[in-house]
Every structure is written in C-alpha cells, then in structure tokens.
Amino acid sequence: MLLDLSPNKRHCVLQGGARVTNGVVVLNGHPQYISTRYQPILDNNRAFTYELWFWDDRPGLSTG
C-alpha cells in the first residue's frame, strides 16, 4: 500500500507485481498498475490537471 501523507488520505494499492524500489514506484509492463478508491467529481466548469512522469530505459531510444 502507498500511503497518502496529506490530509486527504487517498491511499493506493500496488497491483500485478508493481513495487517500490528506493522510493520510486516501478511499473515494469502489463499487468502492473496502481489502484485507488478515490473517485473525483469532474466538473467541466472547473480546471484540473493530471500529471504523469515516466522513464523509459530501453536501449536505443532516441530523445530527439
């Protein structure tokens, strides 16, 4: 379980073999994912942002 240390307490569960290594969540392909019971109320009149950072360490990939 990943604990949300904020006052929101939106904890997550690592699924499918996902793990935490050195403080980093490692998702190494399908079927690994993170689940949560949090269900936001999405209001089209309200701005919101989702952000995702990932590192693809496959050899031979060009960065542009």
C-alpha positions, 0 to 999 in steps of 0.5 A: 500500500502507498500511503497518502501523507496529506490530509486527504488520505487517498491511499493506493494499492500496488497491483500485478507485481508493481513495487517500490524500489528506493522510493520510486514506484516501478511499473515494469509492463502489463499487468502492473498498475496502481489502484485507488478508491478515490473517485473525483467529481469532474466538473467541466466548469472547473480546471484540473490537471493530471500529471504523469512522469515516466522513464523509459530505459530501453536501449536505443531510444532516441530523445530527439 
